[in-house]
Amino acid sequence: MSQTITLYVDGACKGNPGLGGWGAYVITEQGEHKLCGGEPETTNNRMELQAAIEGISFCPVDAQLIIWTDSNYVKQGITEWIHGWKKKNWKDVKNPDLWQKLDAVCANRKIEWNWIKGHAGHEGNEMADQLANLGAEQTAQQLKKPSQANADIKKPEADWLLNDPFGLDLDTDVDDAEIMEEIEADAPEETETVQETVQPVISNQHPQIVMTEAKLKLQGPRQLILDTETTGFYYQDGDRIIEVGAIEMINRKLTGSSIHIYINPEKPVGDSVNVHGITDEFLQDKPKYAEIADTLFAYLKGAEIIAHNATFDMNFLDMEFQRVGLPQLSEVCEVTDTLALAKNKHPGQKNSLDALVRRYEIPARDRTFHGALLDAEILADVYLAMTGGQVSFDMDALSQAEQKQNKTTRQRIEVELPVIEPSEHELNQHETWVKQFEQKHGEPCLFAK
């Protein structure tokens, strides 16, 4: 009889890219195993992937694996996005070498993937994090050995202006998924907003409900951009919800709070699998709606629900909540239908979510298969673009009116500004910097004479 093995995997990176490490904490029936390693120049996502590859490779092929990762990039990538990537032959995919390795080591294995909040005090995740940092430290020590004779030579500090002359703090090696990863990590709170809104109090949360806490503490009414996936189009004929995703927005800012749940519909998904790619096998061990209804209702209650073709989603949600004895969601939430907004704004045109993405030039995402959380994220961009245009227009009109009103009263003021000539030392420093910039980037900078 095959054994069940639990793995906690994590990656760490000091700089992105920079020195990195991976760690895998493997718990078998016979005992514990601690694996770690690192690379001198890598990214956080690559280390997260390497940790999963090494941890799985360590385990027997016939073992049942339960994997916990604090990287949604890894978890969603291997369970959802990878199917579309394969169909596109890995075109435009970051880190394809590691994704293909992970896909290969997962083949013919029984694996249950789970997400866990990082740095939240969970013993297994904390151990994996320690191992990842240990892997980075060991790699750093190995790099020091050949150059120990030069240990006393002070390393010159990096000139941030050479890398980022306009102070934009750009990182060209970070893709959309890595940005999402950084948001999930311990991001600093926004300092300009100190008041916070009332957040739903949720207890007895089911372990397969994925919830993230708000990173921004904002004051104002909650808006939840929501999407569902179902077994079919007709709730009256017994079709059920299989996935719910919602992200929170307050004062037109995404707070980082979200909820995402896969649900066992207790019936086959049928032909709808061609739309969302979620199979009966994948949903087999997922919770039934009755098991997650209280938590989901508490999270959604009282907020404004924003959905595309909202009638469809609300009919299904009302049916599911009524089925378990809860009030209809439409009775405790205001509802905004972005499809209706789009039809009023663009009459006679296509107003599907894909059409609006193209019209408003929303950054492309892989939508080979629909997914509730992915579609909610896309809809948030569309909603902000669709409702923000008029605001910008009004602000421009107001600005022009004020300019005309103030034109006659504006007086010309002449001020003679002092001219301070640079010293010879400063000119030499500037000339040196310009040459360094040209050597680094292969082209002269804007400040060259």
DOBA-141952 format. One line per field, with one value per residue (C-alpha): residue number from 1; residue in three letters; y, x, z. Coordinates in Angstrom, 3 decimals, decimal comma. Layout:
! residues N
k <- [NUM ...]
r <- [Ala ...]
yy <- [Y ...]
xx <- [X ...]
zz <- [Z ...]
This chain:
! residues 449
k <- [1 2 3 4 5 6 7 8 9 10 11 12 13 14 15 16 17 18 19 20 21 22 23 24 25 26 27 28 29 30 31 32 33 34 35 36 37 38 39 40 41 42 43 44 45 46 47 48 49 50 51 52 53 54 55 56 57 58 59 60 61 62 63 64 65 66 67 68 69 70 71 72 73 74 75 76 77 78 79 80 81 82 83 84 85 86 87 88 89 90 91 92 93 94 95 96 97 98 99 100 101 102 103 104 105 106 107 108 109 110 111 112 113 114 115 116 117 118 119 120 121 122 123 124 125 126 127 128 129 130 131 132 133 134 135 136 137 138 139 140 141 142 143 144 145 146 147 148 149 150 151 152 153 154 155 156 157 158 159 160 161 162 163 164 165 166 167 168 169 170 171 172 173 174 175 176 177 178 179 180 181 182 183 184 185 186 187 188 189 190 191 192 193 194 195 196 197 198 199 200 201 202 203 204 205 206 207 208 209 210 211 212 213 214 215 216 217 218 219 220 221 222 223 224 225 226 227 228 229 230 231 232 233 234 235 236 237 238 239 240 241 242 243 244 245 246 247 248 249 250 251 252 253 254 255 256 257 258 259 260 261 262 263 264 265 266 267 268 269 270 271 272 273 274 275 276 277 278 279 280 281 282 283 284 285 286 287 288 289 290 291 292 293 294 295 296 297 298 299 300 301 302 303 304 305 306 307 308 309 310 311 312 313 314 315 316 317 318 319 320 321 322 323 324 325 326 327 328 329 330 331 332 333 334 335 336 337 338 339 340 341 342 343 344 345 346 347 348 349 350 351 352 353 354 355 356 357 358 359 360 361 362 363 364 365 366 367 368 369 370 371 372 373 374 375 376 377 378 379 380 381 382 383 384 385 386 387 388 389 390 391 392 393 394 395 396 397 398 399 400 401 402 403 404 405 406 407 408 409 410 411 412 413 414 415 416 417 418 419 420 421 422 423 424 425 426 427 428 429 430 431 432 433 434 435 436 437 438 439 440 441 442 443 444 445 446 447 448 449]
r <- [Met Ser Gln Thr Ile Thr Leu Tyr Val Asp Gly Ala Cys Lys Gly Asn Pro Gly Leu Gly Gly Trp Gly Ala Tyr Val Ile Thr Glu Gln Gly Glu His Lys Leu Cys Gly Gly Glu Pro Glu Thr Thr Asn Asn Arg Met Glu Leu Gln Ala Ala Ile Glu Gly Ile Ser Phe Cys Pro Val Asp Ala Gln Leu Ile Ile Trp Thr Asp Ser Asn Tyr Val Lys Gln Gly Ile Thr Glu Trp Ile His Gly Trp Lys Lys Lys Asn Trp Lys Asp Val Lys Asn Pro Asp Leu Trp Gln Lys Leu Asp Ala Val Cys Ala Asn Arg Lys Ile Glu Trp Asn Trp Ile Lys Gly His Ala Gly His Glu Gly Asn Glu Met Ala Asp Gln Leu Ala Asn Leu Gly Ala Glu Gln Thr Ala Gln Gln Leu Lys Lys Pro Ser Gln Ala Asn Ala Asp Ile Lys Lys Pro Glu Ala Asp Trp Leu Leu Asn Asp Pro Phe Gly Leu Asp Leu Asp Thr Asp Val Asp Asp Ala Glu Ile Met Glu Glu Ile Glu Ala Asp Ala Pro Glu Glu Thr Glu Thr Val Gln Glu Thr Val Gln Pro Val Ile Ser Asn Gln His Pro Gln Ile Val Met Thr Glu Ala Lys Leu Lys Leu Gln Gly Pro Arg Gln Leu Ile Leu Asp Thr Glu Thr Thr Gly Phe Tyr Tyr Gln Asp Gly Asp Arg Ile Ile Glu Val Gly Ala Ile Glu Met Ile Asn Arg Lys Leu Thr Gly Ser Ser Ile His Ile Tyr Ile Asn Pro Glu Lys Pro Val Gly Asp Ser Val Asn Val His Gly Ile Thr Asp Glu Phe Leu Gln Asp Lys Pro Lys Tyr Ala Glu Ile Ala Asp Thr Leu Phe Ala Tyr Leu Lys Gly Ala Glu Ile Ile Ala His Asn Ala Thr Phe Asp Met Asn Phe Leu Asp Met Glu Phe Gln Arg Val Gly Leu Pro Gln Leu Ser Glu Val Cys Glu Val Thr Asp Thr Leu Ala Leu Ala Lys Asn Lys His Pro Gly Gln Lys Asn Ser Leu Asp Ala Leu Val Arg Arg Tyr Glu Ile Pro Ala Arg Asp Arg Thr Phe His Gly Ala Leu Leu Asp Ala Glu Ile Leu Ala Asp Val Tyr Leu Ala Met Thr Gly Gly Gln Val Ser Phe Asp Met Asp Ala Leu Ser Gln Ala Glu Gln Lys Gln Asn Lys Thr Thr Arg Gln Arg Ile Glu Val Glu Leu Pro Val Ile Glu Pro Ser Glu His Glu Leu Asn Gln His Glu Thr Trp Val Lys Gln Phe Glu Gln Lys His Gly Glu Pro Cys Leu Phe Ala Lys]
yy <- [0,000 3,392 5,905 9,518 12,151 15,808 18,404 22,068 23,885 27,459 29,737 32,815 35,468 38,344 40,688 39,788 38,729 37,968 35,310 32,720 29,518 26,777 24,514 21,405 19,995 16,397 14,476 10,733 7,879 7,020 10,509 14,006 15,082 18,589 19,515 22,828 24,420 27,670 29,615 32,776 34,638 33,743 34,960 34,199 32,385 30,143 29,156 28,415 26,126 24,497 23,735 21,896 19,991 18,863 17,932 15,843 14,191 13,065 11,114 7,624 7,679 5,584 7,838 10,093 13,644 16,526 19,687 23,045 26,195 29,892 30,697 31,072 31,324 27,696 26,366 27,958 27,434 23,655 23,110 25,639 27,688 24,873 23,329 26,508 26,888 23,408 24,127 27,225 25,237 27,342 30,531 33,719 31,724 32,787 30,054 27,379 25,136 24,759 24,475 21,595 19,918 20,299 18,923 15,925 15,055 15,363 12,953 9,731 10,871 11,471 15,042 17,370 21,002 23,463 27,130 28,386 31,954 32,623 34,021 33,313 31,087 27,720 25,278 23,444 26,599 28,291 25,288 25,381 29,112 28,509 25,819 28,156 30,866 28,265 27,207 30,819 31,242 28,070 29,224 32,598 30,869 28,769 31,898 33,565 30,772 31,480 35,197 35,096 36,891 39,904 39,861 43,088 45,009 47,156 46,447 49,687 50,503 50,169 53,439 53,438 56,208 54,018 51,366 53,669 57,198 58,557 57,056 54,839 51,804 49,522 45,773 44,450 40,819 40,679 39,363 39,661 36,474 37,668 40,953 38,952 37,002 40,173 41,417 38,192 38,556 40,886 44,095 47,342 48,978 52,131 55,021 57,646 55,858 55,111 54,552 51,181 49,848 47,183 43,765 40,660 38,480 34,896 31,851 28,078 28,554 25,415 24,482 24,530 28,087 30,349 33,811 36,632 39,530 43,157 44,738 48,250 49,440 51,687 53,378 53,248 50,897 47,494 46,510 42,897 42,083 38,551 35,685 32,099 28,960 26,450 23,044 24,682 27,695 26,823 26,853 25,935 22,591 21,675 23,165 24,032 26,365 24,786 27,842 31,275 34,068 37,619 40,453 43,480 47,114 50,221 53,777 52,403 50,697 46,928 46,152 42,728 40,917 38,059 34,748 31,743 28,396 25,261 23,381 19,789 20,204 16,645 16,117 15,816 19,050 17,793 19,856 22,939 21,541 22,912 26,425 26,375 23,283 22,070 18,310 15,948 14,340 17,707 18,506 15,077 15,959 19,586 20,738 20,751 24,080 23,471 23,200 26,621 28,536 30,281 31,528 32,713 34,423 36,242 37,501 38,730 40,080 43,840 44,559 45,846 42,896 43,812 41,090 40,777 39,558 39,732 38,181 34,866 34,826 36,150 33,611 30,774 32,242 32,920 29,340 27,856 29,935 29,181 25,482 25,549 27,718 31,123 34,333 35,231 37,157 39,727 40,640 41,679 43,074 45,808 44,501 46,247 44,565 45,620 44,096 46,530 49,388 48,408 48,185 51,706 53,038 51,160 50,475 48,187 46,875 43,627 43,881 40,515 40,581 39,705 42,516 45,041 43,892 44,667 47,946 49,301 47,782 45,818 43,877 40,401 37,335 33,674 32,918 29,571 28,472 30,739 30,880 32,698 34,519 35,300 36,693 38,749 40,298 41,109 42,517 44,814 46,352 46,678 48,232 50,834 51,710 51,820 53,972 56,098 57,608 59,993 61,108 61,998 63,854 65,901 66,749 67,917 70,028 71,569 72,323 74,027 76,102 77,225 78,146 80,349 81,929 82,735 83,802 87,440 87,799 86,145 88,566 88,154 87,985 88,214 86,662 86,681 83,328 82,989 80,767 78,521 77,154 73,641 73,239 71,472 68,491 68,232 68,404 65,566 63,449 64,061 63,102 59,860 58,975 59,579 57,230 54,526 54,804 54,406 51,366 49,714 50,348 50,486 53,883 57,469 58,859 61,898 64,018 63,496 66,612]
xx <- [0,000 1,481 2,306 1,127 3,874 3,435 5,749 6,236 8,176 9,432 11,854 13,793 15,672 17,808 17,007 14,853 16,973 19,730 21,127 18,420 17,675 15,053 13,870 11,700 10,516 9,390 7,392 7,097 5,789 9,400 10,533 11,431 13,775 15,149 16,376 17,858 20,024 20,508 21,791 23,922 21,708 18,017 14,506 12,048 9,668 12,446 13,368 9,718 9,569 12,924 11,771 8,714 10,785 13,386 10,812 8,706 11,770 12,862 9,619 8,750 6,663 3,863 3,430 0,408 1,815 0,186 2,092 1,815 3,265 2,864 3,267 0,023 2,266 3,323 -0,022 -2,173 0,486 0,677 -3,064 -4,624 -2,401 -0,122 -2,808 -3,001 0,779 1,142 -1,432 0,554 3,809 5,092 5,021 5,629 5,872 8,410 10,680 9,593 12,567 11,469 7,771 8,571 10,693 7,911 5,375 7,642 8,197 4,457 3,534 1,823 1,818 -1,064 -0,557 -2,800 -1,669 -2,517 -1,783 -0,792 -0,252 3,475 5,094 1,935 3,539 2,679 5,361 5,818 5,919 8,322 10,656 10,600 11,340 14,316 15,633 15,315 17,298 19,844 20,250 20,919 23,439 25,316 25,480 26,836 29,518 30,593 30,908 33,118 35,707 37,559 37,740 38,634 41,930 39,939 37,607 39,040 38,423 35,347 32,775 31,641 27,987 25,740 24,968 21,157 21,207 23,114 20,400 17,418 18,351 14,815 14,200 11,331 12,596 11,872 12,566 12,461 12,833 9,590 6,563 2,873 2,942 5,985 4,226 1,301 3,805 5,234 1,756 1,110 4,380 4,851 4,294 4,552 1,261 0,293 1,229 -1,111 -4,235 -4,583 -8,301 -9,775 -13,146 -15,101 -13,939 -16,123 -15,503 -15,115 -14,607 -14,473 -12,939 -12,746 -9,095 -9,718 -11,066 -8,236 -8,537 -6,025 -6,076 -6,152 -2,735 -4,196 -6,266 -8,837 -12,032 -15,161 -17,828 -16,609 -16,942 -16,326 -15,501 -16,879 -17,074 -18,311 -17,841 -20,693 -21,603 -23,941 -26,095 -29,371 -29,653 -33,339 -32,265 -29,961 -26,652 -24,355 -21,468 -17,990 -15,786 -16,151 -13,582 -13,902 -11,447 -12,044 -11,921 -12,414 -12,309 -11,255 -8,216 -7,716 -6,948 -5,347 -8,206 -9,755 -11,580 -11,260 -13,028 -13,397 -16,627 -17,745 -21,054 -22,185 -22,855 -20,709 -19,399 -20,315 -19,446 -18,724 -15,206 -14,426 -15,024 -13,290 -11,054 -12,107 -12,594 -14,690 -11,473 -10,137 -13,378 -13,787 -12,107 -13,291 -15,810 -19,530 -21,349 -22,909 -19,410 -18,279 -21,583 -21,312 -17,774 -18,576 -21,803 -19,998 -17,315 -19,793 -22,564 -23,058 -20,717 -21,541 -21,175 -19,708 -20,023 -20,204 -23,686 -24,406 -27,870 -26,260 -23,922 -26,507 -29,159 -26,727 -25,505 -29,068 -30,032 -27,008 -27,458 -31,196 -30,425 -28,458 -30,981 -29,288 -30,885 -30,542 -27,336 -29,231 -31,181 -28,067 -25,893 -26,156 -25,400 -23,709 -23,744 -20,757 -22,404 -25,312 -22,846 -20,948 -24,117 -25,126 -21,629 -21,047 -24,455 -24,486 -20,965 -19,621 -19,449 -18,122 -15,299 -12,802 -14,124 -13,839 -10,305 -9,343 -11,278 -9,682 -6,271 -6,156 -2,848 -3,273 -3,558 -3,794 -7,530 -7,269 -9,658 -11,907 -11,237 -13,275 -10,415 -8,625 -11,805 -12,480 -9,005 -9,542 -13,010 -11,540 -9,247 -12,151 -14,477 -11,893 -11,167 -14,841 -15,940 -12,792 -12,872 -15,745 -14,058 -10,900 -12,981 -14,773 -11,490 -10,039 -13,100 -12,977 -9,286 -9,904 -12,772 -10,597 -7,810 -10,165 -11,615 -8,196 -6,581 -7,665 -6,579 -3,175 -0,237 3,229 5,950 9,581 12,122 15,854 17,269 20,904 23,151 25,522 28,352 29,661 33,188 35,911 35,680 31,912 32,387 34,914 32,565 29,733 31,948 32,968 29,358 28,273 30,995 29,971 26,360 27,339 29,527 26,755 23,865 25,668 24,213 24,802 22,581 20,327 22,758 25,707 26,973]
zz <- [0,000 -1,022 1,679 2,001 2,123 3,058 1,538 2,393 -0,338 -0,464 -2,286 -1,213 -3,149 -1,950 -4,777 -7,744 -9,580 -7,104 -4,787 -4,148 -2,311 -2,243 0,555 0,806 4,139 3,510 6,123 5,500 7,629 8,473 9,471 8,311 5,504 4,990 1,505 0,379 -2,305 -4,140 -7,134 -7,300 -9,799 -9,963 -9,178 -6,404 -8,756 -10,086 -6,533 -5,705 -8,740 -7,965 -4,417 -5,746 -8,327 -5,781 -3,149 -5,542 -7,105 -3,634 -3,061 -4,390 -7,562 -6,040 -2,970 -2,476 -2,165 -0,292 -1,207 0,565 -1,037 -0,248 -3,968 -5,910 -8,983 -8,489 -7,312 -10,026 -12,655 -12,225 -11,637 -14,041 -16,350 -17,542 -19,766 -21,849 -21,912 -23,377 -26,068 -27,037 -26,977 -24,038 -26,100 -24,054 -20,795 -18,177 -16,778 -19,326 -18,461 -14,854 -15,682 -18,057 -15,366 -12,822 -15,293 -15,935 -12,258 -11,585 -14,395 -13,239 -9,607 -7,227 -5,994 -4,018 -4,310 -1,534 -0,910 2,530 3,687 4,048 7,218 9,222 11,847 10,285 11,429 8,113 6,017 8,432 8,221 4,404 4,520 6,868 4,523 1,520 3,312 4,411 0,773 -0,207 2,633 1,696 -1,920 -0,792 1,299 -1,677 -3,801 -1,194 -1,044 -4,341 -3,642 0,050 -0,686 -1,807 1,203 2,586 -0,637 -0,205 -2,878 -4,559 -4,040 -7,088 -8,788 -8,887 -11,460 -13,921 -13,724 -13,324 -14,465 -14,038 -10,597 -11,743 -9,828 -12,786 -12,740 -16,299 -15,224 -13,249 -15,132 -14,197 -12,154 -10,176 -9,450 -8,103 -5,972 -4,460 -3,575 -1,663 0,246 3,190 1,235 3,218 4,056 2,212 4,467 3,067 4,303 7,982 8,398 7,585 6,625 8,489 7,296 7,512 10,548 9,356 11,537 11,027 7,592 5,453 4,674 0,896 0,898 -0,275 1,266 1,278 3,697 2,599 2,189 1,997 4,959 3,303 4,445 2,322 0,970 -0,190 -3,838 -4,807 -8,417 -8,745 -11,196 -11,072 -13,144 -13,400 -14,804 -17,337 -18,151 -16,430 -12,644 -13,072 -14,592 -11,749 -12,946 -10,046 -9,201 -9,302 -8,726 -7,118 -7,205 -5,875 -5,255 -3,047 -4,124 -1,969 -3,341 -6,751 -5,248 -5,042 -1,411 -1,962 -0,196 -2,177 -1,882 -4,202 -3,850 -5,950 -5,183 -5,748 -7,627 -6,835 -10,558 -13,737 -15,256 -18,733 -21,808 -19,684 -19,164 -22,641 -21,293 -17,911 -18,132 -14,662 -14,681 -12,567 -11,278 -10,097 -8,240 -6,666 -3,344 -3,221 -0,578 -1,287 -1,324 2,083 3,583 2,355 2,196 5,598 4,942 1,415 2,515 5,340 2,937 0,295 2,549 2,546 -0,359 -3,827 -6,203 -9,599 -12,250 -16,030 -16,940 -13,214 -13,536 -14,432 -11,411 -8,950 -10,004 -9,345 -6,038 -4,831 -5,713 -3,929 -0,766 -0,639 -1,026 2,280 4,131 3,812 2,471 -1,175 -1,791 -3,872 -0,720 1,218 -1,596 -4,173 -7,670 -10,619 -14,035 -16,160 -19,238 -18,849 -18,306 -21,447 -23,563 -22,483 -23,147 -26,434 -27,993 -31,026 -30,361 -28,968 -25,193 -24,089 -21,556 -24,299 -26,507 -23,669 -22,910 -26,513 -26,585 -23,416 -24,182 -20,925 -20,565 -22,067 -19,845 -20,789 -21,096 -22,890 -20,165 -18,162 -14,420 -11,781 -10,051 -13,322 -14,886 -11,739 -11,987 -15,678 -14,963 -12,288 -14,926 -17,376 -14,770 -13,728 -17,361 -18,317 -15,363 -15,139 -18,620 -17,868 -14,671 -16,618 -19,215 -16,566 -14,873 -18,190 -18,938 -15,472 -15,895 -19,250 -17,817 -14,918 -17,318 -19,375 -16,238 -14,801 -18,083 -17,791 -14,165 -14,531 -14,279 -15,777 -13,148 -14,156 -11,825 -12,465 -11,408 -10,341 -12,503 -10,561 -12,670 -11,893 -10,548 -12,513 -10,130 -10,693 -14,477 -14,333 -12,203 -14,654 -17,618 -15,859 -15,083 -18,710 -19,965 -17,439 -18,555 -22,233 -21,435 -19,425 -21,815 -25,166 -26,058 -24,952 -22,224 -22,591 -20,574 -22,969 -24,640]
